[in-house]
């Protein structure tokens, strides 16, 4: 009976929490998601603004896009083909214009995981991204697109005349220009990776063959031409731009090693000074002042006074100049003057016993 009562009094044990995720980890993950969403919204806002500005200059953009055709006209096969052509041009112009903002937001998102010296390079990252983007776009516009168009238009001979549609030419044009502009960001991505996980020079040299293979695969995807010349025009700049990133990483590695050597240098130990050296050093810093000779004291005659037949001696005090000289010689601080004590006047008696009136 007692055992049954004890069993009834026992409280049921709470079930074990199978979810081992801590609330702090969940809060940190939610903060990262919020920050990523905020940065994506900034990129989307910049993209919309630049696309709206590009639409106001769509005539100039159309002339710029059709410049490599050397006066050849384009056609469209659907009623909305003309509007679609203008709309796509403004959208792609907004993407190219917002690419530096994308690079900066990506850098700002991974910035807390970077070391201190990498956090101070925000302006350098943005300027470097803009320069690489302009270099890629300029190379694609002035060299890659005209060379590819010349090869494609003359490959079939004079019996087949080209008649390009607006959509096909725009896709061909943007695959070169925008693709090269994005691929030229490879050194920046390489620097980011080195900041997150430092690389070794041997690893960079071993990855050369993989970069060459990746460059030719990317060139084959970007260029629709099967010839090796046009593919080499895309692959060779990618390999060269990768070498620029490798040089930048090697410079960063050499600077880090130099700083470590400076920190590792032992500090020269100084022997402690002896008591005699300390005494001489103190005497050199505090020179002794020459003592002035003490002036001899001159005695002055003491006059005699008579007070009703009695003789009284009274010493006359020396003048103030002598006292000051004496104090200066002895270096005794001057004391404030004290008031003379009040003397009670005594009555004077005459010989006959009568006091004066």
C-alpha positions as CSV (number, residue, x, y, z in Angstrom):
1,X,0.0,0.0,0.0
2,X,2.8,2.4,0.9
3,X,4.7,1.5,-2.3
4,X,1.6,2.3,-4.4
5,X,1.2,5.8,-2.7
6,X,4.9,6.6,-3.4
7,X,4.5,5.7,-7.1
8,X,1.4,7.9,-7.3
9,X,3.2,10.9,-5.7
10,X,6.1,10.8,-8.2
11,X,5.7,13.6,-10.8
12,X,6.1,12.7,-14.5
13,X,9.5,13.7,-16.0
14,X,9.5,16.3,-18.7
15,X,10.2,15.1,-22.2
16,X,13.7,15.7,-23.5
17,X,14.2,18.5,-25.9
18,X,15.4,16.9,-29.1
19,X,16.1,20.3,-30.7
20,X,19.7,21.1,-29.5
21,X,19.8,24.5,-31.3
22,X,20.5,27.3,-28.9
23,X,18.3,30.5,-28.9
24,X,21.5,32.6,-29.4
25,X,22.4,30.7,-32.5
26,X,18.8,31.1,-33.9
27,X,19.0,34.9,-33.1
28,X,22.4,35.2,-34.9
29,X,21.1,33.3,-37.9
30,X,17.9,35.5,-38.1
31,X,20.1,38.6,-37.9
32,X,22.2,37.4,-40.8
33,X,19.0,36.8,-42.8
34,X,17.8,40.3,-42.1
35,X,21.0,41.8,-43.0
36,X,21.1,39.9,-46.3
37,X,17.6,40.9,-47.1
38,X,18.4,44.6,-46.4
39,X,21.4,44.5,-48.7
40,X,19.5,42.8,-51.5
41,X,16.9,45.5,-51.2
42,X,19.6,48.2,-51.6
43,X,20.9,46.4,-54.7
44,X,17.3,46.2,-56.1
45,X,16.7,49.9,-55.4
46,X,19.9,50.9,-57.2
47,X,19.0,48.7,-60.1
48,X,15.5,50.2,-60.5
49,X,16.9,53.8,-60.3
50,X,19.7,53.1,-62.9
51,X,17.2,51.4,-65.2
52,X,14.8,54.3,-65.0
53,X,17.6,56.7,-65.8
54,X,18.7,54.5,-68.7
55,X,15.2,54.5,-70.2
56,X,15.4,58.3,-70.6
57,X,18.5,57.9,-72.7
58,X,17.3,54.8,-74.7
59,X,18.0,56.5,-78.1
60,X,21.7,57.0,-77.2
61,X,21.9,53.4,-75.8
62,X,20.4,51.9,-79.0
63,X,22.9,53.8,-81.1
64,X,25.7,52.6,-78.8
65,X,24.6,48.9,-79.0
66,X,24.2,49.0,-82.8
67,X,27.6,50.7,-83.4
68,X,29.5,47.4,-84.0
69,X,27.1,46.5,-86.9
70,X,28.5,49.3,-89.1
71,X,25.1,50.5,-90.3
72,X,23.4,47.1,-90.7
73,X,19.7,47.2,-89.7
74,X,17.9,44.9,-87.4
75,X,14.4,43.4,-87.7
76,X,11.9,42.1,-85.2
77,X,9.3,39.4,-85.9
78,X,6.6,40.2,-83.3
79,X,4.5,43.3,-82.8
80,X,6.1,44.0,-79.4
81,X,9.6,43.3,-80.6
82,X,10.6,46.9,-80.8
83,X,9.4,47.6,-77.2
84,X,11.0,44.4,-76.0
85,X,14.3,45.5,-77.5
86,X,14.3,48.9,-75.8
87,X,13.1,47.4,-72.5
88,X,15.9,44.8,-72.5
89,X,18.5,47.4,-73.3
90,X,17.5,49.6,-70.3
91,X,17.4,46.5,-68.0
92,X,20.8,45.4,-69.0
93,X,22.2,48.9,-68.6
94,X,20.8,49.0,-65.1
95,X,22.5,45.6,-64.3
96,X,25.8,46.9,-65.5
97,X,25.5,50.2,-63.7
98,X,24.5,48.4,-60.4
99,X,27.3,45.8,-60.6
100,X,29.7,47.9,-58.4
101,X,26.9,48.2,-55.8
102,X,26.5,44.4,-55.9
103,X,30.2,44.0,-55.2
104,X,30.2,46.5,-52.3
105,X,27.1,44.8,-50.7
106,X,28.7,41.4,-51.0
107,X,31.9,42.8,-49.4
108,X,29.9,44.5,-46.6
109,X,28.0,41.2,-45.9
110,X,31.2,39.2,-45.4
111,X,33.1,42.0,-43.7
112,X,32.6,40.8,-40.1
113,X,34.4,37.6,-41.0
114,X,37.4,39.5,-42.4
115,X,40.4,40.6,-40.4
116,X,40.9,44.2,-39.3
117,X,43.1,45.3,-42.2
118,X,40.5,44.1,-44.7
119,X,37.7,46.0,-43.1
120,X,39.4,49.3,-43.8
121,X,39.4,48.7,-47.6
122,X,35.8,49.5,-48.5
123,X,36.7,52.4,-50.9
124,X,39.5,50.4,-52.5
125,X,37.1,47.5,-53.1
126,X,34.5,49.7,-54.7
127,X,37.0,51.5,-56.9
128,X,38.8,48.3,-57.9
129,X,35.4,46.7,-58.8
130,X,34.5,49.7,-61.0
131,X,37.8,49.6,-62.8
132,X,37.6,45.9,-63.5
133,X,34.0,46.2,-64.7
134,X,34.9,49.0,-67.1
135,X,37.9,47.1,-68.4
136,X,35.8,44.0,-69.1
137,X,33.0,45.9,-70.8
138,X,35.4,48.0,-72.9
139,X,37.3,44.9,-74.0
140,X,34.1,43.1,-75.0
141,X,32.7,46.2,-76.8
142,X,35.7,47.3,-78.8
143,X,37.5,44.0,-79.5
144,X,35.4,40.8,-78.8
145,X,32.1,41.8,-80.4
146,X,33.5,43.3,-83.7
147,X,35.8,40.3,-84.2
148,X,33.0,37.8,-83.5
149,X,30.6,39.6,-85.9
150,X,33.2,39.7,-88.6
151,X,33.8,36.0,-88.4
152,X,30.1,35.1,-88.3
153,X,29.1,37.4,-91.2
154,X,31.9,36.1,-93.5
155,X,31.9,32.4,-92.5
156,X,29.0,31.4,-94.9
157,X,30.4,33.4,-97.9
158,X,28.7,35.8,-100.1
159,X,25.8,33.5,-101.1
160,X,24.1,33.9,-97.7
161,X,23.2,37.4,-96.5
162,X,22.8,38.0,-92.8
163,X,19.5,39.4,-91.6
164,X,19.7,39.7,-87.8
165,X,16.8,40.1,-85.5
166,X,16.8,42.5,-82.6
167,X,16.5,39.8,-79.9
168,X,19.2,37.6,-81.3
169,X,21.7,40.4,-81.7
170,X,21.0,41.8,-78.3
171,X,21.6,38.5,-76.6
172,X,24.8,38.0,-78.6
173,X,26.0,41.6,-77.7
174,X,25.2,41.2,-74.0
175,X,26.8,37.8,-73.7
176,X,30.1,39.3,-74.7
177,X,29.9,42.7,-72.9
178,X,28.2,41.8,-69.6
179,X,29.8,38.4,-69.5
180,X,33.3,39.8,-69.8
181,X,32.4,42.6,-67.3
182,X,31.5,40.0,-64.7
183,X,34.3,37.6,-65.4
184,X,36.8,40.4,-65.0
185,X,35.8,40.5,-61.3
186,X,37.8,37.3,-60.8
187,X,40.8,39.1,-59.0
188,X,38.4,40.7,-56.6
189,X,36.8,37.4,-55.8
190,X,40.3,35.9,-55.3
191,X,41.2,38.6,-52.8
192,X,38.0,38.0,-50.9
193,X,38.7,34.3,-50.7
194,X,42.2,35.1,-49.4
195,X,40.8,37.4,-46.7
196,X,38.4,34.7,-45.5
197,X,40.8,31.8,-45.8
198,X,44.5,32.7,-46.4
199,X,46.0,30.9,-49.3
200,X,49.6,29.8,-49.9
201,X,51.7,30.6,-53.0
202,X,52.0,26.9,-53.9
203,X,48.2,26.5,-53.9
204,X,47.9,29.5,-56.3
205,X,50.4,28.0,-58.7
206,X,48.8,24.6,-58.6
207,X,45.4,26.0,-59.5
208,X,46.7,27.5,-62.8
209,X,45.6,24.5,-64.9
210,X,42.1,24.6,-63.5
211,X,41.8,28.3,-64.3
212,X,42.9,27.7,-67.9
213,X,40.3,24.9,-68.2
214,X,37.6,27.2,-66.7
215,X,38.6,30.1,-69.0
216,X,38.1,28.0,-72.2
217,X,34.9,26.5,-70.9
218,X,33.5,30.0,-70.1
219,X,34.7,31.2,-73.5
220,X,32.9,28.4,-75.2
221,X,29.7,29.2,-73.3
222,X,29.9,32.9,-74.1
223,X,30.9,32.8,-77.7
224,X,28.5,31.0,-80.1
225,X,31.4,30.5,-82.6
226,X,33.2,27.2,-82.9
227,X,36.5,28.6,-84.0
228,X,39.5,28.7,-81.6
229,X,40.4,32.3,-82.4
230,X,37.2,33.8,-80.9
231,X,37.4,31.5,-77.9
232,X,41.0,32.5,-77.3
233,X,40.0,36.1,-77.4
234,X,37.8,35.4,-74.4
235,X,39.9,32.9,-72.6
236,X,43.3,34.6,-72.8
237,X,42.1,37.8,-71.0
238,X,40.6,35.7,-68.3
239,X,43.9,33.9,-67.7
240,X,45.7,37.3,-67.7
241,X,43.2,38.8,-65.3
242,X,43.6,35.8,-63.0
243,X,47.4,36.4,-63.0
244,X,46.7,40.0,-61.8
245,X,44.7,38.6,-58.9
246,X,47.5,36.1,-58.1
247,X,50.1,38.9,-58.0
248,X,47.8,40.9,-55.7
249,X,47.5,37.9,-53.3
250,X,51.3,37.3,-53.4
251,X,51.9,40.9,-52.4
252,X,49.5,40.6,-49.5
253,X,51.2,37.4,-48.4
254,X,54.7,39.0,-48.5
255,X,53.4,42.0,-46.5
256,X,52.0,39.7,-43.8
257,X,55.3,37.7,-43.6
258,X,57.2,41.0,-43.3
259,X,55.0,42.1,-40.4
260,X,55.5,38.8,-38.6
261,X,59.3,39.1,-39.0
262,X,59.2,42.6,-37.5
263,X,57.1,41.4,-34.5
264,X,59.4,38.3,-34.0
265,X,62.6,40.3,-33.8
266,X,64.0,40.2,-30.2
267,X,64.3,43.4,-28.3
268,X,67.8,44.4,-27.3
269,X,68.3,44.2,-23.5
270,X,70.0,47.1,-21.7
271,X,72.2,46.5,-18.7
272,X,71.0,48.2,-15.5
273,X,73.0,51.3,-14.5
274,X,75.1,51.3,-11.4
275,X,74.6,53.6,-8.4
276,X,77.6,55.7,-9.4
277,X,76.2,56.2,-13.0
278,X,72.8,57.2,-11.6
279,X,74.5,59.7,-9.2
280,X,76.5,61.2,-12.1
281,X,73.4,61.4,-14.3
282,X,71.5,63.2,-11.6
283,X,74.3,65.7,-11.0
284,X,74.5,66.4,-14.7
285,X,70.8,67.1,-14.9
286,X,70.8,69.3,-11.7
287,X,73.9,71.5,-11.6
288,X,74.9,72.9,-8.2
289,X,74.5,76.6,-7.5
290,X,77.5,78.5,-6.2
291,X,77.1,79.6,-2.6
292,X,77.6,83.4,-2.0
293,X,80.1,84.3,0.7
294,X,78.6,85.6,3.9
295,X,79.2,89.3,4.5
296,X,80.9,90.1,7.9
297,X,78.7,91.6,10.5
298,X,79.6,95.1,11.5
299,X,79.0,96.2,15.1
300,X,77.6,99.6,15.7
301,X,78.2,101.6,18.8
302,X,75.4,101.4,21.3
303,X,74.4,104.8,22.6
304,X,73.8,105.4,26.3
305,X,70.6,107.0,27.6
306,X,69.9,108.5,31.0
307,X,66.4,108.3,32.5
308,X,66.3,110.5,35.6
309,X,69.9,109.7,36.6
310,X,69.8,106.0,35.7
311,X,72.0,104.6,33.0
312,X,70.4,102.3,30.4
313,X,71.9,100.6,27.5
314,X,69.9,100.0,24.3
315,X,71.2,98.2,21.3
316,X,70.4,99.9,18.0
317,X,69.1,97.4,15.4
318,X,71.1,97.3,12.2
319,X,69.5,98.9,9.1
320,X,67.2,96.9,6.9
321,X,69.8,96.7,4.1
322,X,72.2,94.9,6.4
323,X,69.5,92.5,7.5
324,X,68.5,91.7,3.9
325,X,72.1,91.1,3.0
326,X,72.5,88.8,5.9
327,X,69.4,86.9,5.1
328,X,70.5,86.6,1.5
329,X,73.9,85.2,2.5
330,X,72.4,82.7,4.9
331,X,69.4,81.9,2.5
332,X,67.1,82.2,5.5
333,X,63.5,82.9,4.5
334,X,62.2,86.3,5.6
335,X,59.7,86.2,8.4
336,X,56.7,88.4,8.5
337,X,57.2,91.5,10.8
338,X,55.8,91.0,14.3
339,X,54.1,93.7,16.2
340,X,56.1,95.1,19.2
341,X,54.7,94.1,22.6
342,X,53.0,96.9,24.5
343,X,55.1,98.1,27.4
344,X,53.4,99.3,30.5
345,X,54.7,102.7,31.5
346,X,56.1,102.7,35.0
347,X,55.8,105.8,37.3
348,X,58.9,107.8,37.9
349,X,59.7,108.7,41.5
350,X,61.8,111.5,42.6
351,X,64.4,111.5,45.3
352,X,62.3,113.5,47.7
353,X,59.6,110.9,47.5
354,X,57.2,113.1,45.7
355,X,55.8,112.0,42.4
356,X,55.5,114.5,39.6
357,X,52.2,116.0,38.7
